[in-house]
Amino acid sequence: MKTTLDLPDELVREMKLRALMQGRTLRDLTADFLRQGLGMGAPRPTTPPPGSAVETGADGLPIIRGTADAPARLMNIEALLALEQDSQTQDDMHRAGLSV
């Protein structure tokens, strides 16, 4: 059955990201989340598409493996956190309609 939901943008972005990382459709992921929320079943085990850099850890969280020459492998944790913060600040400013 088709239905229309008005969901917060950040929720839809997270769902799309998870669907992509798990190699699933947004429709299937959403249906599983609703089933879980309603207590109708356990989550299905997920398998990334063949050749994907994304794996699922023992705790169910995604692990993204970079190549040996990936720039992030040469950065320390402080530089990675600063890069993430800068990206989030730019995104926040863009959403607020401010110049970056």
Backbone as numpy.savetxt, mean C-alpha at the origin, in Angstrom:
# Nx Ny Nz CAx CAy CAz Cx Cy Cz
-23.39 -7.64 -6.93 -24.25 -6.47 -6.93 -23.35 -5.24 -6.93
-23.69 -4.28 -7.73 -22.93 -3.04 -7.78 -23.48 -2.08 -6.73
-22.57 -1.31 -6.16 -22.97 -0.27 -5.21 -21.95 0.86 -5.29
-22.32 2.01 -4.82 -21.43 3.16 -4.79 -21.21 3.56 -3.34
-19.94 3.74 -2.97 -19.58 4.17 -1.62 -18.78 5.46 -1.71
-19.03 6.37 -0.81 -18.25 7.60 -0.73 -17.26 7.41 0.41
-16.01 7.10 0.06 -14.98 6.79 1.05 -13.92 7.90 1.08
-13.24 8.07 2.21 -12.16 9.06 2.28 -11.04 8.71 1.29
-10.46 9.73 0.68 -9.41 9.54 -0.33 -8.25 8.69 0.20
-7.80 8.98 1.43 -6.65 8.25 1.96 -6.96 6.76 2.14
-8.20 6.42 2.44 -8.59 5.02 2.58 -8.56 4.32 1.22
-9.08 4.97 0.21 -9.09 4.39 -1.13 -7.65 4.22 -1.64
-6.79 5.22 -1.40 -5.40 5.12 -1.82 -4.72 3.91 -1.17
-4.94 3.73 0.13 -4.34 2.60 0.84 -4.86 1.27 0.32
-6.16 1.20 0.03 -6.73 -0.03 -0.49 -6.16 -0.34 -1.89
-6.02 0.68 -2.73 -5.46 0.47 -4.06 -4.01 0.01 -3.97
-3.26 0.60 -3.05 -1.87 0.21 -2.87 -1.77 -1.24 -2.42
-2.58 -1.62 -1.45 -2.56 -3.01 -0.98 -2.98 -3.98 -2.07
-3.99 -3.62 -2.83 -4.42 -4.49 -3.92 -3.28 -4.68 -4.93
-2.60 -3.60 -5.26 -1.48 -3.66 -6.20 -0.36 -4.53 -5.64
-0.01 -4.31 -4.39 1.08 -5.06 -3.76 0.74 -6.55 -3.65
-0.51 -6.87 -3.51 -0.93 -8.26 -3.37 -1.31 -8.90 -4.71
-1.25 -8.12 -5.78 -1.59 -8.65 -7.09 -3.06 -9.03 -7.20
-3.93 -8.24 -6.56 -5.36 -8.53 -6.53 -6.13 -7.35 -7.09
-7.39 -7.58 -7.36 -8.25 -6.48 -7.79 -8.75 -5.73 -6.56
-9.06 -4.47 -6.77 -9.63 -3.67 -5.68 -10.95 -4.27 -5.23
-11.71 -4.79 -6.16 -13.01 -5.42 -5.85 -12.83 -6.60 -4.88
-11.89 -7.50 -5.19 -11.66 -8.67 -4.33 -11.14 -8.28 -2.96
-10.21 -7.33 -2.94 -9.65 -6.88 -1.66 -10.74 -6.26 -0.78
-11.56 -5.41 -1.38 -12.65 -4.76 -0.64 -13.63 -5.79 -0.10
-13.98 -6.76 -0.92 -14.92 -7.80 -0.48 -14.34 -8.58 0.69
-13.04 -8.91 0.64 -12.42 -9.62 1.76 -12.40 -8.77 3.03
-12.10 -7.48 2.89 -12.10 -6.60 4.07 -13.50 -6.54 4.69
-14.51 -6.44 3.87 -15.88 -6.40 4.39 -16.25 -7.71 5.07
-15.87 -8.83 4.46 -16.13 -10.14 5.09 -15.46 -10.23 6.46
-14.21 -9.79 6.53 -13.48 -9.82 7.80 -14.17 -8.93 8.84
-14.54 -7.73 8.42 -15.19 -6.79 9.33 -16.53 -7.30 9.84
-17.21 -8.08 9.02 -18.50 -8.63 9.41 -18.36 -9.99 10.09
-17.11 -10.45 10.26 -16.88 -11.73 10.91 -17.33 -12.91 10.07
-17.26 -12.76 8.75 -17.75 -13.81 7.86 -16.65 -14.73 7.33
-15.44 -14.51 7.69 -14.40 -15.41 7.20 -13.02 -14.85 7.43
-12.08 -15.76 7.41 -10.67 -15.40 7.60 -10.12 -14.83 6.29
-9.12 -13.98 6.38 -8.53 -13.44 5.16 -7.87 -14.54 4.35
-7.94 -14.38 3.02 -7.29 -15.34 2.14 -5.79 -15.09 2.15
-4.99 -16.16 2.08 -3.55 -15.93 1.94 -3.28 -15.27 0.60
-2.35 -14.34 0.60 -2.07 -13.61 -0.64 -0.72 -14.02 -1.20
-0.63 -14.05 -2.49 0.61 -14.39 -3.17 0.88 -13.30 -4.20
2.04 -12.66 -4.11 2.36 -11.63 -5.10 2.50 -12.25 -6.49
2.32 -11.46 -7.53 2.48 -11.98 -8.89 3.91 -12.47 -9.12
4.10 -13.45 -10.00 5.45 -13.94 -10.29 6.36 -12.81 -10.75
7.58 -12.82 -10.25 8.56 -11.80 -10.63 8.42 -10.50 -9.85
7.49 -10.43 -8.91 7.27 -9.21 -8.13 8.38 -9.01 -7.12
8.70 -7.76 -6.82 9.67 -7.44 -5.79 9.02 -7.43 -4.42
7.71 -7.65 -4.39 6.97 -7.62 -3.13 6.77 -9.04 -2.62
7.07 -9.24 -1.34 6.85 -10.51 -0.67 5.96 -10.24 0.54
5.39 -11.27 1.10 4.62 -11.14 2.32 5.40 -11.80 3.44
5.68 -11.04 4.50 6.43 -11.57 5.62 5.58 -12.50 6.47
6.21 -13.14 7.45 5.51 -14.08 8.34 4.39 -13.38 9.11
4.54 -12.06 9.33 3.53 -11.31 10.07 2.43 -10.76 9.15
2.51 -11.09 7.85 1.50 -10.64 6.90 1.76 -9.28 6.29
2.84 -8.62 6.72 3.17 -7.30 6.19 3.99 -7.43 4.92
3.85 -6.47 3.99 4.61 -6.56 2.75 6.08 -6.25 2.96
6.91 -6.96 2.22 8.35 -6.72 2.19 8.70 -6.44 0.74
9.32 -5.30 0.49 9.69 -4.93 -0.87 11.20 -5.06 -1.00
11.63 -5.96 -1.85 13.06 -6.20 -2.06 13.55 -5.31 -3.20
14.57 -4.53 -2.91 15.16 -3.68 -3.93 16.32 -4.40 -4.60
16.70 -3.93 -5.76 17.84 -4.50 -6.45 19.12 -4.05 -5.75
20.20 -4.74 -6.03 21.48 -4.43 -5.38 21.95 -3.02 -5.67
21.56 -2.47 -6.82 22.00 -1.12 -7.19 20.96 -0.04 -6.88
19.94 -0.37 -6.10 18.90 0.61 -5.75 19.50 1.72 -4.90
19.18 2.99 -5.21 19.75 4.11 -4.45 19.48 4.03 -2.95
18.34 3.50 -2.57 17.99 3.44 -1.14 18.96 2.55 -0.37
19.56 1.58 -1.02 20.51 0.69 -0.32 21.78 1.45 0.11
22.04 2.58 -0.52 23.23 3.36 -0.19 22.93 4.45 0.84
21.67 4.58 1.23 21.27 5.64 2.16 21.15 5.09 3.58
21.48 5.93 4.56 21.29 5.51 5.95 19.85 5.81 6.37
19.48 5.35 7.54 18.09 5.48 7.99 17.67 6.95 8.11
18.58 7.81 8.54 18.25 9.24 8.68 17.91 9.85 7.33
18.69 9.50 6.30 18.43 10.03 4.96 17.11 9.49 4.40
16.83 8.21 4.65 15.57 7.62 4.18 14.37 8.28 4.86
14.47 8.51 6.17 13.38 9.16 6.90 13.18 10.60 6.44
14.28 11.31 6.17 14.18 12.68 5.67 13.52 12.72 4.30
13.86 11.76 3.45 13.25 11.67 2.13 11.75 11.40 2.24
11.38 10.49 3.14 9.96 10.19 3.34 9.22 11.42 3.87
9.80 12.12 4.83 9.16 13.31 5.40 8.99 14.39 4.35
10.00 14.58 3.52 9.91 15.58 2.46 8.79 15.23 1.48
8.70 13.97 1.13 7.65 13.52 0.22 6.26 13.75 0.82
6.11 13.43 2.10 4.82 13.63 2.77 4.47 15.11 2.87
5.47 15.95 3.15 5.24 17.39 3.24 4.79 17.95 1.89
5.45 17.51 0.81 5.06 17.97 -0.52 3.64 17.52 -0.86
3.31 16.29 -0.51 1.96 15.77 -0.76 0.94 16.57 0.02
1.22 16.86 1.29 0.30 17.64 2.12 0.11 19.04 1.55
1.18 19.67 1.12 1.10 21.01 0.56 0.30 21.01 -0.74
0.51 19.99 -1.56 -0.24 19.86 -2.81 -1.73 19.73 -2.54
-2.09 18.88 -1.57 -3.51 18.69 -1.23 -4.11 19.95 -0.64
-3.30 20.75 0.03 -3.79 21.99 0.63 -3.85 23.13 -0.38
-3.37 22.87 -1.60 -3.39 23.90 -2.63 -2.28 24.91 -2.51
-1.22 24.56 -1.79 -0.08 25.46 -1.62 1.01 25.10 -2.62
1.83 26.09 -2.99 2.91 25.79 -3.93 4.00 25.01 -3.20
4.59 24.10 -3.94 5.62 23.22 -3.35 6.98 23.80 -3.57
